[in-house]
Amino acid sequence: MTIKNLILTFLFSAISISLFAQEKHLKTVKETQELSDKVVSLFYQNKITEAFDALIPYWPMPENELMAIEEKTIKYLNIIEQRFGESIGNVKVKNETISDIAIRETYLIRYNSSAIRLIFTYYKNDNGWIVNAFKWDDSFSEEFKEN
């Protein structure tokens, strides 16, 4: 086994041992909005690794799963740029709440020929706000529906 393989094996083992990446809590609703804005801005700039680095401390999900999502996101966003052209802007579509325990923020990142939707869901526990879910897709037709 080469040193390179040994190092890679060690890194993957260390990642697998880590149960959850989440270590921090956001204290206010304003902080959740700032995190969403930051991640959207990084997605817009195609800085996906930096976007996930911003989310990880607040997202209680196994680190190896987060890394897999990040890798797939990088792959697919490169395809999206090839098909839809360069990103040309972003817009916050809506902000939804369930009492004072959950927030869902929806954004669109615009490209020359289409857009992608980013959805952040935050949950408030006894320690503060955490990322409960984050997803993106290219299906934003739901945003046209009236409540």
PyMOL commands that place a pseudoatom at each C-alpha (Angstrom):
pseudoatom trace, name=CA, resn=MET, resi=1, chain=A, elem=C, hetatm=0, pos=[0.000, 0.000, 0.000]
pseudoatom trace, name=CA, resn=THR, resi=2, chain=A, elem=C, hetatm=0, pos=[1.422, 3.375, -0.976]
pseudoatom trace, name=CA, resn=ILE, resi=3, chain=A, elem=C, hetatm=0, pos=[1.584, 6.307, 1.401]
pseudoatom trace, name=CA, resn=LYS, resi=4, chain=A, elem=C, hetatm=0, pos=[-1.010, 8.095, -0.702]
pseudoatom trace, name=CA, resn=ASN, resi=5, chain=A, elem=C, hetatm=0, pos=[-3.430, 5.149, -0.374]
pseudoatom trace, name=CA, resn=LEU, resi=6, chain=A, elem=C, hetatm=0, pos=[-2.717, 4.878, 3.337]
pseudoatom trace, name=CA, resn=ILE, resi=7, chain=A, elem=C, hetatm=0, pos=[-3.469, 8.577, 3.842]
pseudoatom trace, name=CA, resn=LEU, resi=8, chain=A, elem=C, hetatm=0, pos=[-6.670, 8.315, 1.813]
pseudoatom trace, name=CA, resn=THR, resi=9, chain=A, elem=C, hetatm=0, pos=[-7.740, 5.252, 3.792]
pseudoatom trace, name=CA, resn=PHE, resi=10, chain=A, elem=C, hetatm=0, pos=[-7.072, 7.091, 7.047]
pseudoatom trace, name=CA, resn=LEU, resi=11, chain=A, elem=C, hetatm=0, pos=[-9.038, 10.138, 5.896]
pseudoatom trace, name=CA, resn=PHE, resi=12, chain=A, elem=C, hetatm=0, pos=[-12.035, 8.090, 4.823]
pseudoatom trace, name=CA, resn=SER, resi=13, chain=A, elem=C, hetatm=0, pos=[-11.923, 6.148, 8.097]
pseudoatom trace, name=CA, resn=ALA, resi=14, chain=A, elem=C, hetatm=0, pos=[-11.766, 9.352, 10.127]
pseudoatom trace, name=CA, resn=ILE, resi=15, chain=A, elem=C, hetatm=0, pos=[-14.702, 10.724, 8.204]
pseudoatom trace, name=CA, resn=SER, resi=16, chain=A, elem=C, hetatm=0, pos=[-16.721, 7.550, 8.765]
pseudoatom trace, name=CA, resn=ILE, resi=17, chain=A, elem=C, hetatm=0, pos=[-16.027, 7.638, 12.501]
pseudoatom trace, name=CA, resn=SER, resi=18, chain=A, elem=C, hetatm=0, pos=[-17.430, 11.137, 12.768]
pseudoatom trace, name=CA, resn=LEU, resi=19, chain=A, elem=C, hetatm=0, pos=[-21.084, 10.647, 13.616]
pseudoatom trace, name=CA, resn=PHE, resi=20, chain=A, elem=C, hetatm=0, pos=[-22.394, 14.106, 12.910]
pseudoatom trace, name=CA, resn=ALA, resi=21, chain=A, elem=C, hetatm=0, pos=[-20.913, 17.236, 11.408]
pseudoatom trace, name=CA, resn=GLN, resi=22, chain=A, elem=C, hetatm=0, pos=[-23.226, 19.628, 13.245]
pseudoatom trace, name=CA, resn=GLU, resi=23, chain=A, elem=C, hetatm=0, pos=[-21.587, 21.351, 16.183]
pseudoatom trace, name=CA, resn=LYS, resi=24, chain=A, elem=C, hetatm=0, pos=[-23.099, 24.823, 16.280]
pseudoatom trace, name=CA, resn=HIS, resi=25, chain=A, elem=C, hetatm=0, pos=[-26.478, 26.474, 16.599]
pseudoatom trace, name=CA, resn=LEU, resi=26, chain=A, elem=C, hetatm=0, pos=[-27.723, 29.700, 15.085]
pseudoatom trace, name=CA, resn=LYS, resi=27, chain=A, elem=C, hetatm=0, pos=[-29.103, 31.929, 17.842]
pseudoatom trace, name=CA, resn=THR, resi=28, chain=A, elem=C, hetatm=0, pos=[-31.574, 34.114, 15.935]
pseudoatom trace, name=CA, resn=VAL, resi=29, chain=A, elem=C, hetatm=0, pos=[-33.837, 34.065, 12.897]
pseudoatom trace, name=CA, resn=LYS, resi=30, chain=A, elem=C, hetatm=0, pos=[-31.634, 36.802, 11.432]
pseudoatom trace, name=CA, resn=GLU, resi=31, chain=A, elem=C, hetatm=0, pos=[-28.664, 34.410, 11.617]
pseudoatom trace, name=CA, resn=THR, resi=32, chain=A, elem=C, hetatm=0, pos=[-30.626, 31.747, 9.683]
pseudoatom trace, name=CA, resn=GLN, resi=33, chain=A, elem=C, hetatm=0, pos=[-31.393, 34.302, 6.986]
pseudoatom trace, name=CA, resn=GLU, resi=34, chain=A, elem=C, hetatm=0, pos=[-27.749, 35.394, 6.839]
pseudoatom trace, name=CA, resn=LEU, resi=35, chain=A, elem=C, hetatm=0, pos=[-26.612, 31.777, 6.466]
pseudoatom trace, name=CA, resn=SER, resi=36, chain=A, elem=C, hetatm=0, pos=[-29.122, 31.172, 3.657]
pseudoatom trace, name=CA, resn=ASP, resi=37, chain=A, elem=C, hetatm=0, pos=[-28.045, 34.375, 1.893]
pseudoatom trace, name=CA, resn=LYS, resi=38, chain=A, elem=C, hetatm=0, pos=[-24.388, 33.367, 2.190]
pseudoatom trace, name=CA, resn=VAL, resi=39, chain=A, elem=C, hetatm=0, pos=[-24.976, 29.864, 0.796]
pseudoatom trace, name=CA, resn=VAL, resi=40, chain=A, elem=C, hetatm=0, pos=[-27.091, 31.220, -2.079]
pseudoatom trace, name=CA, resn=SER, resi=41, chain=A, elem=C, hetatm=0, pos=[-24.363, 33.732, -2.927]
pseudoatom trace, name=CA, resn=LEU, resi=42, chain=A, elem=C, hetatm=0, pos=[-21.741, 30.960, -2.927]
pseudoatom trace, name=CA, resn=PHE, resi=43, chain=A, elem=C, hetatm=0, pos=[-23.950, 28.723, -5.126]
pseudoatom trace, name=CA, resn=TYR, resi=44, chain=A, elem=C, hetatm=0, pos=[-24.429, 31.665, -7.495]
pseudoatom trace, name=CA, resn=GLN, resi=45, chain=A, elem=C, hetatm=0, pos=[-20.636, 31.954, -7.750]
pseudoatom trace, name=CA, resn=ASN, resi=46, chain=A, elem=C, hetatm=0, pos=[-20.345, 28.150, -8.194]
pseudoatom trace, name=CA, resn=LYS, resi=47, chain=A, elem=C, hetatm=0, pos=[-18.343, 27.916, -4.947]
pseudoatom trace, name=CA, resn=ILE, resi=48, chain=A, elem=C, hetatm=0, pos=[-20.055, 24.742, -3.828]
pseudoatom trace, name=CA, resn=THR, resi=49, chain=A, elem=C, hetatm=0, pos=[-17.386, 23.519, -1.413]
pseudoatom trace, name=CA, resn=GLU, resi=50, chain=A, elem=C, hetatm=0, pos=[-17.491, 26.858, 0.400]
pseudoatom trace, name=CA, resn=ALA, resi=51, chain=A, elem=C, hetatm=0, pos=[-21.303, 26.719, 0.485]
pseudoatom trace, name=CA, resn=PHE, resi=52, chain=A, elem=C, hetatm=0, pos=[-21.268, 23.286, 2.117]
pseudoatom trace, name=CA, resn=ASP, resi=53, chain=A, elem=C, hetatm=0, pos=[-18.522, 24.408, 4.491]
pseudoatom trace, name=CA, resn=ALA, resi=54, chain=A, elem=C, hetatm=0, pos=[-20.879, 27.166, 5.656]
pseudoatom trace, name=CA, resn=LEU, resi=55, chain=A, elem=C, hetatm=0, pos=[-23.784, 24.726, 6.189]
pseudoatom trace, name=CA, resn=ILE, resi=56, chain=A, elem=C, hetatm=0, pos=[-21.949, 21.804, 7.804]
pseudoatom trace, name=CA, resn=PRO, resi=57, chain=A, elem=C, hetatm=0, pos=[-21.479, 23.247, 11.316]
pseudoatom trace, name=CA, resn=TYR, resi=58, chain=A, elem=C, hetatm=0, pos=[-25.255, 23.689, 11.650]
pseudoatom trace, name=CA, resn=TRP, resi=59, chain=A, elem=C, hetatm=0, pos=[-26.469, 20.537, 9.878]
pseudoatom trace, name=CA, resn=PRO, resi=60, chain=A, elem=C, hetatm=0, pos=[-26.833, 17.368, 12.019]
pseudoatom trace, name=CA, resn=MET, resi=61, chain=A, elem=C, hetatm=0, pos=[-26.124, 14.856, 9.297]
pseudoatom trace, name=CA, resn=PRO, resi=62, chain=A, elem=C, hetatm=0, pos=[-23.301, 12.319, 9.056]
pseudoatom trace, name=CA, resn=GLU, resi=63, chain=A, elem=C, hetatm=0, pos=[-20.298, 13.965, 7.470]
pseudoatom trace, name=CA, resn=ASN, resi=64, chain=A, elem=C, hetatm=0, pos=[-19.814, 11.231, 4.859]
pseudoatom trace, name=CA, resn=GLU, resi=65, chain=A, elem=C, hetatm=0, pos=[-23.386, 11.814, 3.629]
pseudoatom trace, name=CA, resn=LEU, resi=66, chain=A, elem=C, hetatm=0, pos=[-22.772, 15.553, 3.444]
pseudoatom trace, name=CA, resn=MET, resi=67, chain=A, elem=C, hetatm=0, pos=[-19.611, 14.974, 1.418]
pseudoatom trace, name=CA, resn=ALA, resi=68, chain=A, elem=C, hetatm=0, pos=[-21.491, 12.718, -1.002]
pseudoatom trace, name=CA, resn=ILE, resi=69, chain=A, elem=C, hetatm=0, pos=[-24.182, 15.376, -1.481]
pseudoatom trace, name=CA, resn=GLU, resi=70, chain=A, elem=C, hetatm=0, pos=[-21.496, 18.002, -2.044]
pseudoatom trace, name=CA, resn=GLU, resi=71, chain=A, elem=C, hetatm=0, pos=[-19.722, 15.889, -4.685]
pseudoatom trace, name=CA, resn=LYS, resi=72, chain=A, elem=C, hetatm=0, pos=[-22.969, 15.252, -6.580]
pseudoatom trace, name=CA, resn=THR, resi=73, chain=A, elem=C, hetatm=0, pos=[-23.890, 18.931, -6.366]
pseudoatom trace, name=CA, resn=ILE, resi=74, chain=A, elem=C, hetatm=0, pos=[-20.557, 19.990, -7.884]
pseudoatom trace, name=CA, resn=LYS, resi=75, chain=A, elem=C, hetatm=0, pos=[-21.022, 17.488, -10.704]
pseudoatom trace, name=CA, resn=TYR, resi=76, chain=A, elem=C, hetatm=0, pos=[-24.599, 18.496, -11.520]
pseudoatom trace, name=CA, resn=LEU, resi=77, chain=A, elem=C, hetatm=0, pos=[-24.100, 22.243, -11.228]
pseudoatom trace, name=CA, resn=ASN, resi=78, chain=A, elem=C, hetatm=0, pos=[-21.337, 22.026, -13.808]
pseudoatom trace, name=CA, resn=ILE, resi=79, chain=A, elem=C, hetatm=0, pos=[-23.808, 20.256, -16.114]
pseudoatom trace, name=CA, resn=ILE, resi=80, chain=A, elem=C, hetatm=0, pos=[-26.448, 22.904, -15.378]
pseudoatom trace, name=CA, resn=GLU, resi=81, chain=A, elem=C, hetatm=0, pos=[-24.049, 25.690, -16.336]
pseudoatom trace, name=CA, resn=GLN, resi=82, chain=A, elem=C, hetatm=0, pos=[-23.298, 23.888, -19.613]
pseudoatom trace, name=CA, resn=ARG, resi=83, chain=A, elem=C, hetatm=0, pos=[-27.022, 23.543, -20.397]
pseudoatom trace, name=CA, resn=PHE, resi=84, chain=A, elem=C, hetatm=0, pos=[-28.490, 26.733, -18.936]
pseudoatom trace, name=CA, resn=GLY, resi=85, chain=A, elem=C, hetatm=0, pos=[-25.562, 29.136, -19.315]
pseudoatom trace, name=CA, resn=GLU, resi=86, chain=A, elem=C, hetatm=0, pos=[-23.946, 31.292, -16.663]
pseudoatom trace, name=CA, resn=SER, resi=87, chain=A, elem=C, hetatm=0, pos=[-25.682, 32.354, -13.474]
pseudoatom trace, name=CA, resn=ILE, resi=88, chain=A, elem=C, hetatm=0, pos=[-27.133, 35.849, -13.853]
pseudoatom trace, name=CA, resn=GLY, resi=89, chain=A, elem=C, hetatm=0, pos=[-28.741, 36.547, -10.487]
pseudoatom trace, name=CA, resn=ASN, resi=90, chain=A, elem=C, hetatm=0, pos=[-30.646, 35.242, -7.534]
pseudoatom trace, name=CA, resn=VAL, resi=91, chain=A, elem=C, hetatm=0, pos=[-33.872, 36.101, -5.788]
pseudoatom trace, name=CA, resn=LYS, resi=92, chain=A, elem=C, hetatm=0, pos=[-35.538, 35.118, -2.543]
pseudoatom trace, name=CA, resn=VAL, resi=93, chain=A, elem=C, hetatm=0, pos=[-38.922, 33.651, -3.441]
pseudoatom trace, name=CA, resn=LYS, resi=94, chain=A, elem=C, hetatm=0, pos=[-40.521, 33.142, -0.044]
pseudoatom trace, name=CA, resn=ASN, resi=95, chain=A, elem=C, hetatm=0, pos=[-40.094, 32.731, 3.667]
pseudoatom trace, name=CA, resn=GLU, resi=96, chain=A, elem=C, hetatm=0, pos=[-42.439, 30.372, 5.522]
pseudoatom trace, name=CA, resn=THR, resi=97, chain=A, elem=C, hetatm=0, pos=[-42.701, 29.632, 9.232]
pseudoatom trace, name=CA, resn=ILE, resi=98, chain=A, elem=C, hetatm=0, pos=[-44.382, 27.160, 11.531]
pseudoatom trace, name=CA, resn=SER, resi=99, chain=A, elem=C, hetatm=0, pos=[-44.952, 29.022, 14.766]
pseudoatom trace, name=CA, resn=ASP, resi=100, chain=A, elem=C, hetatm=0, pos=[-41.521, 29.772, 16.227]
pseudoatom trace, name=CA, resn=ILE, resi=101, chain=A, elem=C, hetatm=0, pos=[-40.055, 26.295, 15.666]
pseudoatom trace, name=CA, resn=ALA, resi=102, chain=A, elem=C, hetatm=0, pos=[-39.447, 25.990, 11.914]
pseudoatom trace, name=CA, resn=ILE, resi=103, chain=A, elem=C, hetatm=0, pos=[-38.494, 28.204, 8.991]
pseudoatom trace, name=CA, resn=ARG, resi=104, chain=A, elem=C, hetatm=0, pos=[-38.347, 27.391, 5.284]
pseudoatom trace, name=CA, resn=GLU, resi=105, chain=A, elem=C, hetatm=0, pos=[-36.629, 29.822, 2.939]
pseudoatom trace, name=CA, resn=THR, resi=106, chain=A, elem=C, hetatm=0, pos=[-36.811, 29.408, -0.826]
pseudoatom trace, name=CA, resn=TYR, resi=107, chain=A, elem=C, hetatm=0, pos=[-34.507, 31.057, -3.359]
pseudoatom trace, name=CA, resn=LEU, resi=108, chain=A, elem=C, hetatm=0, pos=[-33.979, 30.897, -7.116]
pseudoatom trace, name=CA, resn=ILE, resi=109, chain=A, elem=C, hetatm=0, pos=[-30.633, 31.210, -8.824]
pseudoatom trace, name=CA, resn=ARG, resi=110, chain=A, elem=C, hetatm=0, pos=[-31.184, 32.443, -12.338]
pseudoatom trace, name=CA, resn=TYR, resi=111, chain=A, elem=C, hetatm=0, pos=[-29.207, 31.222, -15.339]
pseudoatom trace, name=CA, resn=ASN, resi=112, chain=A, elem=C, hetatm=0, pos=[-29.416, 32.407, -18.937]
pseudoatom trace, name=CA, resn=SER, resi=113, chain=A, elem=C, hetatm=0, pos=[-31.980, 29.742, -19.904]
pseudoatom trace, name=CA, resn=SER, resi=114, chain=A, elem=C, hetatm=0, pos=[-33.565, 28.577, -16.640]
pseudoatom trace, name=CA, resn=ALA, resi=115, chain=A, elem=C, hetatm=0, pos=[-33.202, 28.619, -12.858]
pseudoatom trace, name=CA, resn=ILE, resi=116, chain=A, elem=C, hetatm=0, pos=[-32.558, 26.332, -9.920]
pseudoatom trace, name=CA, resn=ARG, resi=117, chain=A, elem=C, hetatm=0, pos=[-34.384, 26.421, -6.612]
pseudoatom trace, name=CA, resn=LEU, resi=118, chain=A, elem=C, hetatm=0, pos=[-32.655, 26.247, -3.226]
pseudoatom trace, name=CA, resn=ILE, resi=119, chain=A, elem=C, hetatm=0, pos=[-34.724, 25.390, -0.158]
pseudoatom trace, name=CA, resn=PHE, resi=120, chain=A, elem=C, hetatm=0, pos=[-33.440, 25.749, 3.399]
pseudoatom trace, name=CA, resn=THR, resi=121, chain=A, elem=C, hetatm=0, pos=[-35.395, 24.345, 6.345]
pseudoatom trace, name=CA, resn=TYR, resi=122, chain=A, elem=C, hetatm=0, pos=[-34.369, 25.338, 9.853]
pseudoatom trace, name=CA, resn=TYR, resi=123, chain=A, elem=C, hetatm=0, pos=[-35.603, 23.821, 13.094]
pseudoatom trace, name=CA, resn=LYS, resi=124, chain=A, elem=C, hetatm=0, pos=[-35.382, 25.403, 16.529]
pseudoatom trace, name=CA, resn=ASN, resi=125, chain=A, elem=C, hetatm=0, pos=[-34.397, 23.126, 19.382]
pseudoatom trace, name=CA, resn=ASP, resi=126, chain=A, elem=C, hetatm=0, pos=[-33.493, 24.003, 22.970]
pseudoatom trace, name=CA, resn=ASN, resi=127, chain=A, elem=C, hetatm=0, pos=[-30.043, 25.222, 21.899]
pseudoatom trace, name=CA, resn=GLY, resi=128, chain=A, elem=C, hetatm=0, pos=[-31.031, 27.370, 18.914]
pseudoatom trace, name=CA, resn=TRP, resi=129, chain=A, elem=C, hetatm=0, pos=[-31.608, 26.951, 15.176]
pseudoatom trace, name=CA, resn=ILE, resi=130, chain=A, elem=C, hetatm=0, pos=[-30.136, 24.103, 13.136]
pseudoatom trace, name=CA, resn=VAL, resi=131, chain=A, elem=C, hetatm=0, pos=[-30.308, 23.216, 9.463]
pseudoatom trace, name=CA, resn=ASN, resi=132, chain=A, elem=C, hetatm=0, pos=[-32.981, 20.534, 9.302]
pseudoatom trace, name=CA, resn=ALA, resi=133, chain=A, elem=C, hetatm=0, pos=[-32.813, 20.177, 5.520]
pseudoatom trace, name=CA, resn=PHE, resi=134, chain=A, elem=C, hetatm=0, pos=[-31.235, 21.746, 2.478]
pseudoatom trace, name=CA, resn=LYS, resi=135, chain=A, elem=C, hetatm=0, pos=[-32.021, 20.829, -1.077]
pseudoatom trace, name=CA, resn=TRP, resi=136, chain=A, elem=C, hetatm=0, pos=[-31.781, 22.247, -4.545]
pseudoatom trace, name=CA, resn=ASP, resi=137, chain=A, elem=C, hetatm=0, pos=[-33.424, 21.275, -7.795]
pseudoatom trace, name=CA, resn=ASP, resi=138, chain=A, elem=C, hetatm=0, pos=[-34.382, 22.694, -11.172]
pseudoatom trace, name=CA, resn=SER, resi=139, chain=A, elem=C, hetatm=0, pos=[-38.126, 22.268, -10.606]
pseudoatom trace, name=CA, resn=PHE, resi=140, chain=A, elem=C, hetatm=0, pos=[-39.578, 25.540, -9.430]
pseudoatom trace, name=CA, resn=SER, resi=141, chain=A, elem=C, hetatm=0, pos=[-43.106, 25.191, -10.858]
pseudoatom trace, name=CA, resn=GLU, resi=142, chain=A, elem=C, hetatm=0, pos=[-44.416, 24.647, -7.322]
pseudoatom trace, name=CA, resn=GLU, resi=143, chain=A, elem=C, hetatm=0, pos=[-43.540, 28.267, -6.584]
pseudoatom trace, name=CA, resn=PHE, resi=144, chain=A, elem=C, hetatm=0, pos=[-46.383, 29.374, -8.894]
pseudoatom trace, name=CA, resn=LYS, resi=145, chain=A, elem=C, hetatm=0, pos=[-49.062, 27.685, -6.769]
pseudoatom trace, name=CA, resn=GLU, resi=146, chain=A, elem=C, hetatm=0, pos=[-51.190, 29.826, -4.525]
pseudoatom trace, name=CA, resn=ASN, resi=147, chain=A, elem=C, hetatm=0, pos=[-51.645, 28.889, -0.875]
for i in range(1, 147): cmd.bond("trace and resi %d" % i, "trace and resi %d" % (i + 1))
show_as sticks, trace
zoom trace
